[in-house]
């Protein structure tokens, strides 16, 4: 209860203030930012990746009916490693995998733990 009051008070104090020490590269959680745009071929490639995987999460196996939504599409090698100039390479189907929201969050938080698992699942499809 007391923590909520403190949080609300700090929110009121900080509202509208410029906090340059917490923005972009200066923020300890900064990972290069998020453009939200993956190039002109993104919508097509996202659709193709979902169709390839029958609208199913590759980690937990839940389908679109169980999820009540389309699964997310995850870049195995992060898009930011390519940059917008190399969007075609970043959006190749071999770099895209279908994940439900929950699994996508797990992979984003701990990518090294899931890297080998995801790569193995992708290899099974190409053999």
C-alpha positions as CSV (number, residue, x, y, z in Angstrom):
1,X,0.0,0.0,0.0
2,X,2.7,2.4,1.0
3,X,4.8,1.5,-2.1
4,X,1.8,2.4,-4.3
5,X,1.6,5.8,-2.7
6,X,5.3,6.4,-3.2
7,X,5.1,5.3,-6.8
8,X,2.1,7.6,-7.5
9,X,3.9,10.5,-5.8
10,X,7.1,10.0,-7.9
11,X,5.0,9.8,-11.0
12,X,3.4,13.1,-10.2
13,X,6.8,14.7,-9.5
14,X,8.5,13.3,-12.6
15,X,5.5,13.9,-15.0
16,X,6.5,16.2,-17.8
17,X,10.2,16.4,-16.7
18,X,12.9,15.8,-19.2
19,X,15.0,12.8,-18.2
20,X,17.9,12.8,-20.7
21,X,20.0,10.5,-18.4
22,X,17.5,7.7,-19.0
23,X,17.0,8.0,-22.7
24,X,18.4,5.8,-25.5
25,X,22.1,4.8,-25.1
26,X,22.2,6.3,-21.6
27,X,19.6,3.9,-20.3
28,X,21.1,0.7,-18.7
29,X,18.5,-1.4,-20.5
30,X,19.2,0.0,-24.0
31,X,19.6,-2.7,-26.7
32,X,19.8,-0.5,-29.8
33,X,16.2,0.6,-29.9
34,X,13.2,-0.6,-31.9
35,X,12.3,0.8,-35.2
36,X,9.1,-1.2,-35.6
37,X,9.7,-1.4,-39.4
38,X,11.4,-4.4,-40.9
39,X,11.4,-3.4,-44.5
40,X,9.0,-3.4,-47.4
41,X,8.9,-7.2,-47.6
42,X,8.1,-7.8,-43.9
43,X,4.3,-8.4,-44.2
44,X,4.8,-11.0,-46.9
45,X,7.6,-12.8,-45.1
46,X,5.7,-12.8,-41.8
47,X,2.7,-14.4,-43.6
48,X,4.9,-17.0,-45.3
49,X,6.6,-17.9,-42.0
50,X,3.2,-18.4,-40.3
51,X,1.9,-20.5,-43.2
52,X,5.1,-22.6,-43.2
53,X,4.5,-23.4,-39.6
54,X,0.8,-23.9,-39.9
55,X,0.1,-20.9,-37.6
56,X,1.7,-22.8,-34.7
57,X,4.2,-21.9,-32.0
58,X,7.4,-23.8,-32.6
59,X,8.3,-24.1,-28.9
60,X,5.1,-25.1,-27.2
61,X,3.1,-26.3,-30.2
62,X,0.0,-24.2,-29.5
63,X,-1.9,-23.3,-32.6
64,X,-3.9,-20.2,-33.6
65,X,-7.1,-21.6,-32.1
66,X,-5.5,-22.3,-28.8
67,X,-3.8,-19.0,-28.7
68,X,-6.8,-17.0,-29.9
69,X,-4.5,-15.0,-32.1
70,X,-1.8,-15.4,-34.7
71,X,1.7,-16.3,-33.3
72,X,4.5,-13.7,-33.4
73,X,7.3,-14.0,-35.8
74,X,10.8,-13.9,-34.2
75,X,14.1,-13.2,-36.0
76,X,16.6,-15.8,-35.0
77,X,19.4,-13.3,-35.7
78,X,18.0,-10.0,-34.5
79,X,17.0,-7.5,-37.1
80,X,19.1,-4.8,-35.5
81,X,22.2,-6.9,-36.4
82,X,21.4,-6.5,-40.1
83,X,19.9,-3.0,-40.2
84,X,17.3,-1.7,-42.5
85,X,19.7,-1.7,-45.5
86,X,19.9,-5.5,-45.3
87,X,16.3,-6.2,-44.7
88,X,16.1,-8.9,-47.4
89,X,18.7,-10.9,-45.6
90,X,17.2,-10.3,-42.2
91,X,13.7,-11.4,-43.4
92,X,14.7,-14.6,-45.1
93,X,12.5,-17.5,-44.0
94,X,15.5,-19.4,-42.6
95,X,15.9,-16.5,-40.1
96,X,12.2,-16.4,-39.0
97,X,10.4,-18.6,-36.6
98,X,6.8,-18.6,-35.3
99,X,6.3,-18.2,-31.5
100,X,3.4,-17.6,-29.2
101,X,3.5,-14.4,-27.1
102,X,4.6,-16.3,-24.0
103,X,7.4,-18.2,-25.8
104,X,8.5,-15.1,-27.7
105,X,8.9,-13.2,-24.4
106,X,11.0,-16.1,-22.9
107,X,13.3,-16.1,-26.0
108,X,13.7,-12.3,-26.0
109,X,14.6,-12.2,-22.3
110,X,17.0,-15.1,-22.5
111,X,18.1,-15.6,-26.1
112,X,21.3,-17.6,-25.4
113,X,19.3,-20.2,-23.5
114,X,17.0,-20.8,-26.4
115,X,19.4,-20.3,-29.3
116,X,20.4,-24.0,-29.7
117,X,16.8,-25.2,-29.3
118,X,15.4,-22.8,-32.0
119,X,18.2,-23.7,-34.4
120,X,17.5,-27.4,-33.9
121,X,13.8,-26.9,-34.6
122,X,14.7,-25.0,-37.8
123,X,17.1,-27.7,-39.0
124,X,14.4,-30.4,-38.6
125,X,12.3,-28.6,-41.2
126,X,15.0,-28.2,-43.7
127,X,16.2,-31.9,-43.7
